[in-house]
Amino acid sequence: MRRADTAEEAAFRAEVRSWLEANAPAWAGQAGPAVLDHSVEAERAQWKRAQEWQRTKYDGGWAAITWPREHGGRGGTPVQALIFAEEQARFGIPGSFIDAFLGMIGPALIRFGTDEQKARYLPPMLRGDELWCQLFSEPEAGSDLAAVRTRGRVEGDELVIDGQKVWTTSAQYADKGFIVCRTNPDVPKHAGITFALIDMHQPGIEVRPLVTVRGDRHFNEVFLSNVRTELSNVVNGIDRGWPVTTFVLMNEGAFIGTNDQGRTSAEDLVAEAAASGRLEDAVVRQRLGVACVRDRVLGLLRDRLKDALLDGRAPDVDGSVLKILSAEWGHDKAATAVWLQGASGLLAGGDAPQGGLWQDQLLSRGSTSVGGGTLEVHRNGLGERALGLPREPRFDRDVPFKALKISS
Ligand SMILES: Cc1cc2nc3c(=O)[nH]c(=O)nc-3n(C[C@H](O)[C@H](O)[C@H](O)COP(=O)(O)OP(=O)(O)OC[C@H]3O[C@@H](n4cnc5c(N)ncnc54)[C@H](O)[C@@H]3O)c2cc1C
C-alpha cells in the first residue's frame, strides 16, 4: 500500500488536480483505441496532440517540474513530478515520447551542456516545438553501445559524421537528434566517443522507417553521410562523450522503471474469460489467478519504488526487476487472453475481439523486452548489483578500439 501524502504533498496534488480540471485536453480519457491505429496519419495526429499538450503544460508552468527555473522548469522536487504524473494518468492523459526525450537529453544538457547549448535547445524542447530522437544503437552496437562505429571527424569548426544508426524511435518526426560517434579509434572504446547534437533536417540524413510486426513505424534506420554539426554542438568535448551517454542511459532506465507500462489489467483478462463463457473452467481460473496475483505484486513493487522516491530514500526495489517482470508477465497476460478468444484470437486488427488490443500487446513482446536494455542485460545487472555476483569478464578495457574485432 502506498503511504498517504503529507500535508504539503496533498496541497500540491490538489493544485495539480485543479489545474488539470481546467486545462485537460478534450481527448483526455479517450486515448486508448487510438493507440491501436498504427497508420501514419494516426501517428502524426498523436504527435500533434502530444505537442499541443506539451505546449499547454509549458504555458501553465508544468512542463518540467524538476528542472531549474532558469531553464523553464518549475524548480520542484521528484516527488512533485511523480504526483503530477499520477494525476495526469488519472485524467486519462497518456505519456508520450516527448516525456521520454525530455527525461533523457534535457537533464544531460542541464548537467553537461554549455550555456549556449542550454539557451538554444532547452526552451523549444520544453515547449514541444522541437522533437528529438536518440541516435545511439547501431547494427553492431546495442547492448554493447561503446562499440559504435559511426565515425566523426573534426573539419574546421564542424564535426562531420558518417555511419548508420538503427532502432531510432521517431526519427521520421524528429527535428533534432543526439548522437554518439567514434572520433578516436586509437584509444580504448569508451574513451574515443563524442556526443553531439545534430539537425535532422539536413542533406545527408536518410531516415528509413522499419515496419514492425504490429504494423507501426515506431523506429527507423538512419543513414548518415557527410552530416555536419558545429563544434559548439558537441556536448562535453571531443572524445569525452561516454559520461554524457551513460548519464542519458541512466535517465532512460529511471524513466522506464517508474513508468507504469501495460495497457491492460488482470481485470480485463477476467472480463475476457467471462466473454468466452469459460469462467468456471478450472484451468482458466488458475491462469486468471496467476495474472491477478502478478498484477498485484507488480503494483506493490511500483508503490515501493515510488514510496522510496517520496521519502528521499534509495529504492529497495531494483528498476530492472520491474522491467523484467512487467515485460514477461505482460506478455503472459496477452497470451492468455488470445488463448481465451479461441479461433477469433487468430484474427488481427479491427476483426479481432476488442479491436485487436490483446493481439497488439502480444506482438509487442519484442519491444517491451528489448527497448531500454534487453532482459538478459538487465538480469546481468541484477546479478551484479543485487546478488553480488562477479562482474562479466571484460577483455577490451585497455585495448585501442581499432585493435578490436568489432571495429571493422
Ligand atoms: C521499442 C524500442 C525502441 C528503441 N528506441 C531506440 C532509440 O530511440 N534509439 C536507440 O539508439 N536505440 C533504440 N532502441 C534499441 C535498443 O537500445 C537496442 O535494441 C538494445 O540496446 C539491444 O541492442 P541490440 O538490439 O543491438 O541487441 P544485441 O545487443 O545485439 O543483443 C542480441 C541478444 O544478445 C543478448 N546479449 C547481448 N549482450 C549480452 C550480455 N552481455 N549477456 C547476455 N546476453 C547478452 C541480448 O539480450 C539479446 O538477446 C530501441 C529498441 C526498442 C525495442
The ligand as an SDF file (V2000), in Angstrom:
LIG
                    3D

 53 58  0  0  0  0  0  0  0  0999 V2000
   10.9340   -0.2390  -28.7910 C   0  0  0  0  0  0  0  0  0  0  0  0
   12.3930    0.0780  -28.9470 C   0  0  0  0  0  0  0  0  0  0  0  0
   12.7960    1.3970  -29.0650 C   0  0  0  0  0  0  0  0  0  0  0  0
   14.1490    1.6960  -29.2290 C   0  0  0  0  0  0  0  0  0  0  0  0
   14.4940    3.0180  -29.3900 N   0  0  0  0  0  0  0  0  0  0  0  0
   15.7810    3.3240  -29.5830 C   0  0  0  0  0  0  0  0  0  0  0  0
   16.1660    4.6820  -29.8230 C   0  0  0  0  0  0  0  0  0  0  0  0
   15.3270    5.5880  -29.8740 O   0  0  0  0  0  0  0  0  0  0  0  0
   17.4610    4.9640  -30.0330 N   0  0  0  0  0  0  0  0  0  0  0  0
   18.4260    3.9940  -29.9930 C   0  0  0  0  0  0  0  0  0  0  0  0
   19.5820    4.3410  -30.1500 O   0  0  0  0  0  0  0  0  0  0  0  0
   18.0960    2.6870  -29.8000 N   0  0  0  0  0  0  0  0  0  0  0  0
   16.8080    2.3310  -29.5940 C   0  0  0  0  0  0  0  0  0  0  0  0
   16.4480    1.0140  -29.4070 N   0  0  0  0  0  0  0  0  0  0  0  0
   17.4820   -0.0100  -29.4970 C   0  0  0  0  0  0  0  0  0  0  0  0
   17.8050   -0.6740  -28.1790 C   0  0  0  0  0  0  0  0  0  0  0  0
   18.5010    0.1960  -27.3330 O   0  0  0  0  0  0  0  0  0  0  0  0
   18.6160   -1.9290  -28.5240 C   0  0  0  0  0  0  0  0  0  0  0  0
   17.7730   -2.7840  -29.2550 O   0  0  0  0  0  0  0  0  0  0  0  0
   19.1120   -2.6180  -27.2930 C   0  0  0  0  0  0  0  0  0  0  0  0
   20.1100   -1.8670  -26.6790 O   0  0  0  0  0  0  0  0  0  0  0  0
   19.6690   -4.0170  -27.6330 C   0  0  0  0  0  0  0  0  0  0  0  0
   20.5990   -3.9470  -28.6380 O   0  0  0  0  0  0  0  0  0  0  0  0
   20.5160   -4.8820  -29.9480 P   0  0  0  0  0  0  0  0  0  0  0  0
   19.1340   -4.8090  -30.4780 O   0  0  0  0  0  0  0  0  0  0  0  0
   21.6370   -4.4970  -30.8360 O   0  0  0  0  0  0  0  0  0  0  0  0
   20.7230   -6.3520  -29.4130 O   0  0  0  0  0  0  0  0  0  0  0  0
   22.1400   -7.0520  -29.0250 P   0  0  0  0  0  0  0  0  0  0  0  0
   22.8810   -6.1960  -28.0680 O   0  0  0  0  0  0  0  0  0  0  0  0
   22.8130   -7.4050  -30.3170 O   0  0  0  0  0  0  0  0  0  0  0  0
   21.6390   -8.3360  -28.3210 O   0  0  0  0  0  0  0  0  0  0  0  0
   21.2590   -9.5230  -29.0290 C   0  0  0  0  0  0  0  0  0  0  0  0
   20.9470  -10.6070  -27.9930 C   0  0  0  0  0  0  0  0  0  0  0  0
   22.1240  -10.8790  -27.2080 O   0  0  0  0  0  0  0  0  0  0  0  0
   21.8660  -10.7040  -25.8380 C   0  0  0  0  0  0  0  0  0  0  0  0
   23.0360  -10.1260  -25.1520 N   0  0  0  0  0  0  0  0  0  0  0  0
   23.7810   -9.0710  -25.5700 C   0  0  0  0  0  0  0  0  0  0  0  0
   24.7680   -8.8180  -24.6850 N   0  0  0  0  0  0  0  0  0  0  0  0
   24.6250   -9.7200  -23.6950 C   0  0  0  0  0  0  0  0  0  0  0  0
   25.3280   -9.9770  -22.4890 C   0  0  0  0  0  0  0  0  0  0  0  0
   26.3820   -9.2450  -22.1290 N   0  0  0  0  0  0  0  0  0  0  0  0
   24.9190  -11.0030  -21.6990 N   0  0  0  0  0  0  0  0  0  0  0  0
   23.8380  -11.7620  -22.0510 C   0  0  0  0  0  0  0  0  0  0  0  0
   23.1300  -11.5910  -23.1970 N   0  0  0  0  0  0  0  0  0  0  0  0
   23.5130  -10.5740  -23.9930 C   0  0  0  0  0  0  0  0  0  0  0  0
   20.7000   -9.7390  -25.7790 C   0  0  0  0  0  0  0  0  0  0  0  0
   19.9930   -9.8450  -24.5710 O   0  0  0  0  0  0  0  0  0  0  0  0
   19.8860  -10.1420  -26.9900 C   0  0  0  0  0  0  0  0  0  0  0  0
   19.0760  -11.2580  -26.6730 O   0  0  0  0  0  0  0  0  0  0  0  0
   15.1160    0.6730  -29.2660 C   0  0  0  0  0  0  0  0  0  0  0  0
   14.7040   -0.6770  -29.1540 C   0  0  0  0  0  0  0  0  0  0  0  0
   13.3610   -0.9650  -28.9980 C   0  0  0  0  0  0  0  0  0  0  0  0
   12.9550   -2.4000  -28.9090 C   0  0  0  0  0  0  0  0  0  0  0  0
  1  2  1  0
  2  3  1  0
  2 52  2  0
  3  4  2  0
  4  5  1  0
  4 50  1  0
  5  6  2  0
  6  7  1  0
  6 13  1  0
  7  8  2  0
  7  9  1  0
  9 10  1  0
 10 11  2  0
 10 12  1  0
 12 13  2  0
 13 14  1  0
 14 15  1  0
 14 50  1  0
 15 16  1  0
 16 17  1  0
 16 18  1  0
 18 19  1  0
 18 20  1  0
 20 21  1  0
 20 22  1  0
 22 23  1  0
 23 24  1  0
 24 25  2  0
 24 26  1  0
 24 27  1  0
 27 28  1  0
 28 29  2  0
 28 30  1  0
 28 31  1  0
 31 32  1  0
 32 33  1  0
 33 34  1  0
 33 48  1  0
 34 35  1  0
 35 36  1  0
 35 46  1  0
 36 37  1  0
 36 45  1  0
 37 38  2  0
 38 39  1  0
 39 40  1  0
 39 45  2  0
 40 41  1  0
 40 42  2  0
 42 43  1  0
 43 44  2  0
 44 45  1  0
 46 47  1  0
 46 48  1  0
 48 49  1  0
 50 51  2  0
 51 52  1  0
 52 53  1  0
M  END
$$$$
